[in-house]
Amino acid sequence: MGTKGVEILDLDVNELIGLLNKALADEWLAYYQYWIGAKVVKGPMREATVAELLQHATDELRHADMVSNRIIQLGGTPVLSPMDWEKFSNCGYESPEDPFVKKILAQNIKGEQCAIQVYNSILGKVKDKDPVTYEMVLQILTDEIEHEDDLQAIMEDIELMQRMD
């Protein structure tokens, strides 16, 4: 990033880079959790769930790209090793050991709820201090809220189907 671009920021840039690297680690883990979940999921509404999980995986990969680009613009280095993702992560990773659709959905809803908290916190830190990061984080936060809603809607549909049986 240009020196003036960093100069106008009214915050600790190194702290922000650290927060963004933690979010980047979350995005990579979320991408994989969605992607692998789509491969192994079983149960009612499997096809709709697979489609949703793959769409969310694509979104998480896009988020990782956005966050890593911003880290570089700020003069930082994105997390370089996949082995560091879990170490830096805010939200962690849950292996889909039980492929039942409700278990997979619950794991991903939990991940989205964590991501919502993380991005809302970053949003508060950069508001009125870093307009570029603010806009990026707001866009990602909007996606994460939509993801939670999408997953909860599928879960509700499955629960309604099970009550009808």
PyMOL CGO cylinders between C-alpha atoms (Angstrom):
from pymol import cmd
from pymol.cgo import CYLINDER

trace = [
    CYLINDER, 0.00, 0.00, 0.00, 1.18, 3.48, -0.65, 0.3, 1, 1, 1, 1, 1, 1,
    CYLINDER, 1.18, 3.48, -0.65, 2.63, 5.35, 2.28, 0.3, 1, 1, 1, 1, 1, 1,
    CYLINDER, 2.63, 5.35, 2.28, -0.20, 7.90, 2.27, 0.3, 1, 1, 1, 1, 1, 1,
    CYLINDER, -0.20, 7.90, 2.27, -2.73, 5.06, 2.27, 0.3, 1, 1, 1, 1, 1, 1,
    CYLINDER, -2.73, 5.06, 2.27, -1.22, 3.71, 5.50, 0.3, 1, 1, 1, 1, 1, 1,
    CYLINDER, -1.22, 3.71, 5.50, -0.61, 7.19, 6.90, 0.3, 1, 1, 1, 1, 1, 1,
    CYLINDER, -0.61, 7.19, 6.90, -4.32, 8.08, 6.85, 0.3, 1, 1, 1, 1, 1, 1,
    CYLINDER, -4.32, 8.08, 6.85, -5.27, 5.06, 8.94, 0.3, 1, 1, 1, 1, 1, 1,
    CYLINDER, -5.27, 5.06, 8.94, -6.10, 5.96, 12.50, 0.3, 1, 1, 1, 1, 1, 1,
    CYLINDER, -6.10, 5.96, 12.50, -5.13, 2.60, 14.03, 0.3, 1, 1, 1, 1, 1, 1,
    CYLINDER, -5.13, 2.60, 14.03, -2.28, 0.21, 14.71, 0.3, 1, 1, 1, 1, 1, 1,
    CYLINDER, -2.28, 0.21, 14.71, -1.65, -1.32, 11.29, 0.3, 1, 1, 1, 1, 1, 1,
    CYLINDER, -1.65, -1.32, 11.29, 0.32, -4.28, 12.70, 0.3, 1, 1, 1, 1, 1, 1,
    CYLINDER, 0.32, -4.28, 12.70, -2.55, -5.14, 15.05, 0.3, 1, 1, 1, 1, 1, 1,
    CYLINDER, -2.55, -5.14, 15.05, -4.98, -4.96, 12.12, 0.3, 1, 1, 1, 1, 1, 1,
    CYLINDER, -4.98, -4.96, 12.12, -2.75, -7.22, 10.01, 0.3, 1, 1, 1, 1, 1, 1,
    CYLINDER, -2.75, -7.22, 10.01, -2.75, -9.70, 12.90, 0.3, 1, 1, 1, 1, 1, 1,
    CYLINDER, -2.75, -9.70, 12.90, -6.55, -9.64, 13.10, 0.3, 1, 1, 1, 1, 1, 1,
    CYLINDER, -6.55, -9.64, 13.10, -6.84, -10.07, 9.35, 0.3, 1, 1, 1, 1, 1, 1,
    CYLINDER, -6.84, -10.07, 9.35, -4.40, -13.00, 9.37, 0.3, 1, 1, 1, 1, 1, 1,
    CYLINDER, -4.40, -13.00, 9.37, -6.53, -14.71, 12.00, 0.3, 1, 1, 1, 1, 1, 1,
    CYLINDER, -6.53, -14.71, 12.00, -9.59, -14.10, 9.80, 0.3, 1, 1, 1, 1, 1, 1,
    CYLINDER, -9.59, -14.10, 9.80, -7.65, -15.43, 6.79, 0.3, 1, 1, 1, 1, 1, 1,
    CYLINDER, -7.65, -15.43, 6.79, -6.89, -18.66, 8.68, 0.3, 1, 1, 1, 1, 1, 1,
    CYLINDER, -6.89, -18.66, 8.68, -10.61, -18.94, 9.49, 0.3, 1, 1, 1, 1, 1, 1,
    CYLINDER, -10.61, -18.94, 9.49, -11.54, -18.49, 5.83, 0.3, 1, 1, 1, 1, 1, 1,
    CYLINDER, -11.54, -18.49, 5.83, -9.21, -21.27, 4.68, 0.3, 1, 1, 1, 1, 1, 1,
    CYLINDER, -9.21, -21.27, 4.68, -10.52, -23.65, 7.34, 0.3, 1, 1, 1, 1, 1, 1,
    CYLINDER, -10.52, -23.65, 7.34, -14.12, -22.70, 6.52, 0.3, 1, 1, 1, 1, 1, 1,
    CYLINDER, -14.12, -22.70, 6.52, -13.46, -23.29, 2.82, 0.3, 1, 1, 1, 1, 1, 1,
    CYLINDER, -13.46, -23.29, 2.82, -12.17, -26.78, 3.52, 0.3, 1, 1, 1, 1, 1, 1,
    CYLINDER, -12.17, -26.78, 3.52, -14.91, -27.56, 6.03, 0.3, 1, 1, 1, 1, 1, 1,
    CYLINDER, -14.91, -27.56, 6.03, -17.59, -26.66, 3.48, 0.3, 1, 1, 1, 1, 1, 1,
    CYLINDER, -17.59, -26.66, 3.48, -15.83, -28.40, 0.60, 0.3, 1, 1, 1, 1, 1, 1,
    CYLINDER, -15.83, -28.40, 0.60, -15.18, -31.68, 2.42, 0.3, 1, 1, 1, 1, 1, 1,
    CYLINDER, -15.18, -31.68, 2.42, -18.62, -31.57, 4.04, 0.3, 1, 1, 1, 1, 1, 1,
    CYLINDER, -18.62, -31.57, 4.04, -20.16, -31.43, 0.56, 0.3, 1, 1, 1, 1, 1, 1,
    CYLINDER, -20.16, -31.43, 0.56, -18.23, -34.57, -0.37, 0.3, 1, 1, 1, 1, 1, 1,
    CYLINDER, -18.23, -34.57, -0.37, -19.24, -36.70, 2.62, 0.3, 1, 1, 1, 1, 1, 1,
    CYLINDER, -19.24, -36.70, 2.62, -22.70, -35.45, 3.66, 0.3, 1, 1, 1, 1, 1, 1,
    CYLINDER, -22.70, -35.45, 3.66, -25.55, -37.99, 3.81, 0.3, 1, 1, 1, 1, 1, 1,
    CYLINDER, -25.55, -37.99, 3.81, -29.20, -37.84, 4.68, 0.3, 1, 1, 1, 1, 1, 1,
    CYLINDER, -29.20, -37.84, 4.68, -32.37, -35.96, 3.80, 0.3, 1, 1, 1, 1, 1, 1,
    CYLINDER, -32.37, -35.96, 3.80, -32.06, -33.01, 1.41, 0.3, 1, 1, 1, 1, 1, 1,
    CYLINDER, -32.06, -33.01, 1.41, -28.54, -34.13, 0.54, 0.3, 1, 1, 1, 1, 1, 1,
    CYLINDER, -28.54, -34.13, 0.54, -28.52, -32.56, -2.93, 0.3, 1, 1, 1, 1, 1, 1,
    CYLINDER, -28.52, -32.56, -2.93, -29.74, -29.16, -1.72, 0.3, 1, 1, 1, 1, 1, 1,
    CYLINDER, -29.74, -29.16, -1.72, -27.22, -29.29, 1.13, 0.3, 1, 1, 1, 1, 1, 1,
    CYLINDER, -27.22, -29.29, 1.13, -24.34, -30.19, -1.19, 0.3, 1, 1, 1, 1, 1, 1,
    CYLINDER, -24.34, -30.19, -1.19, -25.22, -27.30, -3.51, 0.3, 1, 1, 1, 1, 1, 1,
    CYLINDER, -25.22, -27.30, -3.51, -25.35, -24.87, -0.58, 0.3, 1, 1, 1, 1, 1, 1,
    CYLINDER, -25.35, -24.87, -0.58, -22.10, -26.13, 0.94, 0.3, 1, 1, 1, 1, 1, 1,
    CYLINDER, -22.10, -26.13, 0.94, -20.26, -25.83, -2.38, 0.3, 1, 1, 1, 1, 1, 1,
    CYLINDER, -20.26, -25.83, -2.38, -21.58, -22.29, -2.90, 0.3, 1, 1, 1, 1, 1, 1,
    CYLINDER, -21.58, -22.29, -2.90, -20.44, -21.33, 0.58, 0.3, 1, 1, 1, 1, 1, 1,
    CYLINDER, -20.44, -21.33, 0.58, -17.01, -22.91, -0.06, 0.3, 1, 1, 1, 1, 1, 1,
    CYLINDER, -17.01, -22.91, -0.06, -16.67, -20.70, -3.15, 0.3, 1, 1, 1, 1, 1, 1,
    CYLINDER, -16.67, -20.70, -3.15, -17.60, -17.65, -1.07, 0.3, 1, 1, 1, 1, 1, 1,
    CYLINDER, -17.60, -17.65, -1.07, -15.08, -18.51, 1.64, 0.3, 1, 1, 1, 1, 1, 1,
    CYLINDER, -15.08, -18.51, 1.64, -12.34, -18.85, -0.98, 0.3, 1, 1, 1, 1, 1, 1,
    CYLINDER, -12.34, -18.85, -0.98, -13.30, -15.41, -2.32, 0.3, 1, 1, 1, 1, 1, 1,
    CYLINDER, -13.30, -15.41, -2.32, -13.15, -14.03, 1.23, 0.3, 1, 1, 1, 1, 1, 1,
    CYLINDER, -13.15, -14.03, 1.23, -9.66, -15.52, 1.68, 0.3, 1, 1, 1, 1, 1, 1,
    CYLINDER, -9.66, -15.52, 1.68, -8.59, -13.75, -1.51, 0.3, 1, 1, 1, 1, 1, 1,
    CYLINDER, -8.59, -13.75, -1.51, -10.04, -10.42, -0.35, 0.3, 1, 1, 1, 1, 1, 1,
    CYLINDER, -10.04, -10.42, -0.35, -8.46, -10.64, 3.10, 0.3, 1, 1, 1, 1, 1, 1,
    CYLINDER, -8.46, -10.64, 3.10, -5.04, -11.72, 1.82, 0.3, 1, 1, 1, 1, 1, 1,
    CYLINDER, -5.04, -11.72, 1.82, -5.04, -8.88, -0.72, 0.3, 1, 1, 1, 1, 1, 1,
    CYLINDER, -5.04, -8.88, -0.72, -5.83, -6.37, 2.04, 0.3, 1, 1, 1, 1, 1, 1,
    CYLINDER, -5.83, -6.37, 2.04, -3.06, -7.77, 4.27, 0.3, 1, 1, 1, 1, 1, 1,
    CYLINDER, -3.06, -7.77, 4.27, -0.60, -7.24, 1.42, 0.3, 1, 1, 1, 1, 1, 1,
    CYLINDER, -0.60, -7.24, 1.42, -1.93, -3.71, 0.76, 0.3, 1, 1, 1, 1, 1, 1,
    CYLINDER, -1.93, -3.71, 0.76, -1.31, -2.90, 4.41, 0.3, 1, 1, 1, 1, 1, 1,
    CYLINDER, -1.31, -2.90, 4.41, 2.30, -4.06, 4.09, 0.3, 1, 1, 1, 1, 1, 1,
    CYLINDER, 2.30, -4.06, 4.09, 1.83, -7.39, 5.82, 0.3, 1, 1, 1, 1, 1, 1,
    CYLINDER, 1.83, -7.39, 5.82, 2.36, -11.00, 4.84, 0.3, 1, 1, 1, 1, 1, 1,
    CYLINDER, 2.36, -11.00, 4.84, -0.60, -13.40, 4.73, 0.3, 1, 1, 1, 1, 1, 1,
    CYLINDER, -0.60, -13.40, 4.73, -0.34, -16.63, 6.72, 0.3, 1, 1, 1, 1, 1, 1,
    CYLINDER, -0.34, -16.63, 6.72, 2.03, -18.65, 4.55, 0.3, 1, 1, 1, 1, 1, 1,
    CYLINDER, 2.03, -18.65, 4.55, 1.58, -22.19, 5.78, 0.3, 1, 1, 1, 1, 1, 1,
    CYLINDER, 1.58, -22.19, 5.78, -1.59, -24.30, 6.04, 0.3, 1, 1, 1, 1, 1, 1,
    CYLINDER, -1.59, -24.30, 6.04, -0.07, -25.76, 9.21, 0.3, 1, 1, 1, 1, 1, 1,
    CYLINDER, -0.07, -25.76, 9.21, -0.54, -22.33, 10.82, 0.3, 1, 1, 1, 1, 1, 1,
    CYLINDER, -0.54, -22.33, 10.82, -4.23, -22.01, 9.97, 0.3, 1, 1, 1, 1, 1, 1,
    CYLINDER, -4.23, -22.01, 9.97, -5.53, -23.81, 13.03, 0.3, 1, 1, 1, 1, 1, 1,
    CYLINDER, -5.53, -23.81, 13.03, -2.97, -22.06, 15.26, 0.3, 1, 1, 1, 1, 1, 1,
    CYLINDER, -2.97, -22.06, 15.26, -4.10, -18.59, 14.10, 0.3, 1, 1, 1, 1, 1, 1,
    CYLINDER, -4.10, -18.59, 14.10, -7.79, -19.41, 13.71, 0.3, 1, 1, 1, 1, 1, 1,
    CYLINDER, -7.79, -19.41, 13.71, -10.49, -17.74, 15.79, 0.3, 1, 1, 1, 1, 1, 1,
    CYLINDER, -10.49, -17.74, 15.79, -13.12, -20.32, 14.91, 0.3, 1, 1, 1, 1, 1, 1,
    CYLINDER, -13.12, -20.32, 14.91, -11.18, -23.56, 14.53, 0.3, 1, 1, 1, 1, 1, 1,
    CYLINDER, -11.18, -23.56, 14.53, -12.16, -26.55, 12.46, 0.3, 1, 1, 1, 1, 1, 1,
    CYLINDER, -12.16, -26.55, 12.46, -14.51, -29.45, 13.11, 0.3, 1, 1, 1, 1, 1, 1,
    CYLINDER, -14.51, -29.45, 13.11, -13.91, -32.58, 11.06, 0.3, 1, 1, 1, 1, 1, 1,
    CYLINDER, -13.91, -32.58, 11.06, -17.14, -33.98, 9.64, 0.3, 1, 1, 1, 1, 1, 1,
    CYLINDER, -17.14, -33.98, 9.64, -16.64, -37.34, 11.35, 0.3, 1, 1, 1, 1, 1, 1,
    CYLINDER, -16.64, -37.34, 11.35, -20.41, -37.87, 11.38, 0.3, 1, 1, 1, 1, 1, 1,
    CYLINDER, -20.41, -37.87, 11.38, -21.63, -37.26, 7.81, 0.3, 1, 1, 1, 1, 1, 1,
    CYLINDER, -21.63, -37.26, 7.81, -25.32, -36.96, 8.80, 0.3, 1, 1, 1, 1, 1, 1,
    CYLINDER, -25.32, -36.96, 8.80, -26.68, -33.81, 7.21, 0.3, 1, 1, 1, 1, 1, 1,
    CYLINDER, -26.68, -33.81, 7.21, -27.91, -32.26, 10.47, 0.3, 1, 1, 1, 1, 1, 1,
    CYLINDER, -27.91, -32.26, 10.47, -24.46, -32.72, 12.06, 0.3, 1, 1, 1, 1, 1, 1,
    CYLINDER, -24.46, -32.72, 12.06, -22.70, -31.15, 9.06, 0.3, 1, 1, 1, 1, 1, 1,
    CYLINDER, -22.70, -31.15, 9.06, -25.16, -28.25, 9.04, 0.3, 1, 1, 1, 1, 1, 1,
    CYLINDER, -25.16, -28.25, 9.04, -24.77, -27.71, 12.79, 0.3, 1, 1, 1, 1, 1, 1,
    CYLINDER, -24.77, -27.71, 12.79, -20.96, -27.61, 12.49, 0.3, 1, 1, 1, 1, 1, 1,
    CYLINDER, -20.96, -27.61, 12.49, -21.15, -25.05, 9.70, 0.3, 1, 1, 1, 1, 1, 1,
    CYLINDER, -21.15, -25.05, 9.70, -23.79, -22.93, 11.45, 0.3, 1, 1, 1, 1, 1, 1,
    CYLINDER, -23.79, -22.93, 11.45, -21.47, -22.79, 14.47, 0.3, 1, 1, 1, 1, 1, 1,
    CYLINDER, -21.47, -22.79, 14.47, -18.61, -21.72, 12.18, 0.3, 1, 1, 1, 1, 1, 1,
    CYLINDER, -18.61, -21.72, 12.18, -20.71, -18.99, 10.58, 0.3, 1, 1, 1, 1, 1, 1,
    CYLINDER, -20.71, -18.99, 10.58, -21.79, -17.69, 13.98, 0.3, 1, 1, 1, 1, 1, 1,
    CYLINDER, -21.79, -17.69, 13.98, -18.14, -17.45, 15.00, 0.3, 1, 1, 1, 1, 1, 1,
    CYLINDER, -18.14, -17.45, 15.00, -17.26, -15.69, 11.72, 0.3, 1, 1, 1, 1, 1, 1,
    CYLINDER, -17.26, -15.69, 11.72, -20.10, -13.20, 12.30, 0.3, 1, 1, 1, 1, 1, 1,
    CYLINDER, -20.10, -13.20, 12.30, -18.65, -12.36, 15.71, 0.3, 1, 1, 1, 1, 1, 1,
    CYLINDER, -18.65, -12.36, 15.71, -15.09, -12.06, 14.34, 0.3, 1, 1, 1, 1, 1, 1,
    CYLINDER, -15.09, -12.06, 14.34, -16.02, -9.76, 11.46, 0.3, 1, 1, 1, 1, 1, 1,
    CYLINDER, -16.02, -9.76, 11.46, -18.37, -7.69, 13.58, 0.3, 1, 1, 1, 1, 1, 1,
    CYLINDER, -18.37, -7.69, 13.58, -15.49, -7.13, 16.02, 0.3, 1, 1, 1, 1, 1, 1,
    CYLINDER, -15.49, -7.13, 16.02, -13.10, -6.11, 13.22, 0.3, 1, 1, 1, 1, 1, 1,
    CYLINDER, -13.10, -6.11, 13.22, -15.79, -3.83, 11.80, 0.3, 1, 1, 1, 1, 1, 1,
    CYLINDER, -15.79, -3.83, 11.80, -15.97, -2.02, 15.14, 0.3, 1, 1, 1, 1, 1, 1,
    CYLINDER, -15.97, -2.02, 15.14, -12.18, -1.58, 15.23, 0.3, 1, 1, 1, 1, 1, 1,
    CYLINDER, -12.18, -1.58, 15.23, -11.86, -0.12, 11.72, 0.3, 1, 1, 1, 1, 1, 1,
    CYLINDER, -11.86, -0.12, 11.72, -15.03, 2.02, 11.64, 0.3, 1, 1, 1, 1, 1, 1,
    CYLINDER, -15.03, 2.02, 11.64, -14.10, 5.63, 10.90, 0.3, 1, 1, 1, 1, 1, 1,
    CYLINDER, -14.10, 5.63, 10.90, -10.41, 4.61, 10.92, 0.3, 1, 1, 1, 1, 1, 1,
    CYLINDER, -10.41, 4.61, 10.92, -9.86, 2.50, 7.77, 0.3, 1, 1, 1, 1, 1, 1,
    CYLINDER, -9.86, 2.50, 7.77, -12.58, 2.87, 5.12, 0.3, 1, 1, 1, 1, 1, 1,
    CYLINDER, -12.58, 2.87, 5.12, -11.08, 0.28, 2.75, 0.3, 1, 1, 1, 1, 1, 1,
    CYLINDER, -11.08, 0.28, 2.75, -10.93, -2.50, 5.34, 0.3, 1, 1, 1, 1, 1, 1,
    CYLINDER, -10.93, -2.50, 5.34, -14.33, -1.41, 6.67, 0.3, 1, 1, 1, 1, 1, 1,
    CYLINDER, -14.33, -1.41, 6.67, -16.00, -1.87, 3.26, 0.3, 1, 1, 1, 1, 1, 1,
    CYLINDER, -16.00, -1.87, 3.26, -14.31, -5.24, 2.71, 0.3, 1, 1, 1, 1, 1, 1,
    CYLINDER, -14.31, -5.24, 2.71, -15.24, -6.55, 6.16, 0.3, 1, 1, 1, 1, 1, 1,
    CYLINDER, -15.24, -6.55, 6.16, -18.82, -5.29, 5.79, 0.3, 1, 1, 1, 1, 1, 1,
    CYLINDER, -18.82, -5.29, 5.79, -19.15, -7.22, 2.52, 0.3, 1, 1, 1, 1, 1, 1,
    CYLINDER, -19.15, -7.22, 2.52, -17.75, -10.40, 4.10, 0.3, 1, 1, 1, 1, 1, 1,
    CYLINDER, -17.75, -10.40, 4.10, -19.92, -9.99, 7.21, 0.3, 1, 1, 1, 1, 1, 1,
    CYLINDER, -19.92, -9.99, 7.21, -23.00, -9.66, 4.99, 0.3, 1, 1, 1, 1, 1, 1,
    CYLINDER, -23.00, -9.66, 4.99, -22.08, -12.93, 3.27, 0.3, 1, 1, 1, 1, 1, 1,
    CYLINDER, -22.08, -12.93, 3.27, -21.52, -14.71, 6.59, 0.3, 1, 1, 1, 1, 1, 1,
    CYLINDER, -21.52, -14.71, 6.59, -24.93, -13.60, 7.87, 0.3, 1, 1, 1, 1, 1, 1,
    CYLINDER, -24.93, -13.60, 7.87, -26.53, -14.89, 4.66, 0.3, 1, 1, 1, 1, 1, 1,
    CYLINDER, -26.53, -14.89, 4.66, -24.66, -18.20, 5.05, 0.3, 1, 1, 1, 1, 1, 1,
    CYLINDER, -24.66, -18.20, 5.05, -25.96, -18.68, 8.57, 0.3, 1, 1, 1, 1, 1, 1,
    CYLINDER, -25.96, -18.68, 8.57, -29.50, -17.95, 7.37, 0.3, 1, 1, 1, 1, 1, 1,
    CYLINDER, -29.50, -17.95, 7.37, -29.18, -20.35, 4.41, 0.3, 1, 1, 1, 1, 1, 1,
    CYLINDER, -29.18, -20.35, 4.41, -27.92, -23.19, 6.59, 0.3, 1, 1, 1, 1, 1, 1,
    CYLINDER, -27.92, -23.19, 6.59, -30.54, -22.64, 9.28, 0.3, 1, 1, 1, 1, 1, 1,
    CYLINDER, -30.54, -22.64, 9.28, -33.27, -22.67, 6.60, 0.3, 1, 1, 1, 1, 1, 1,
    CYLINDER, -33.27, -22.67, 6.60, -32.12, -26.09, 5.34, 0.3, 1, 1, 1, 1, 1, 1,
    CYLINDER, -32.12, -26.09, 5.34, -31.96, -27.36, 8.93, 0.3, 1, 1, 1, 1, 1, 1,
    CYLINDER, -31.96, -27.36, 8.93, -35.53, -26.14, 9.54, 0.3, 1, 1, 1, 1, 1, 1,
    CYLINDER, -35.53, -26.14, 9.54, -36.75, -27.85, 6.36, 0.3, 1, 1, 1, 1, 1, 1,
    CYLINDER, -36.75, -27.85, 6.36, -35.17, -31.14, 7.42, 0.3, 1, 1, 1, 1, 1, 1,
    CYLINDER, -35.17, -31.14, 7.42, -36.69, -30.88, 10.88, 0.3, 1, 1, 1, 1, 1, 1,
    CYLINDER, -36.69, -30.88, 10.88, -40.14, -30.20, 9.38, 0.3, 1, 1, 1, 1, 1, 1,
    CYLINDER, -40.14, -30.20, 9.38, -39.76, -33.22, 7.08, 0.3, 1, 1, 1, 1, 1, 1,
    CYLINDER, -39.76, -33.22, 7.08, -38.82, -35.41, 10.03, 0.3, 1, 1, 1, 1, 1, 1,
    CYLINDER, -38.82, -35.41, 10.03, -41.86, -34.27, 12.02, 0.3, 1, 1, 1, 1, 1, 1,
    CYLINDER, -41.86, -34.27, 12.02, -44.14, -35.23, 9.10, 0.3, 1, 1, 1, 1, 1, 1,
    CYLINDER, -44.14, -35.23, 9.10, -42.84, -38.81, 9.05, 0.3, 1, 1, 1, 1, 1, 1,
]
cmd.load_cgo(trace, "trace")
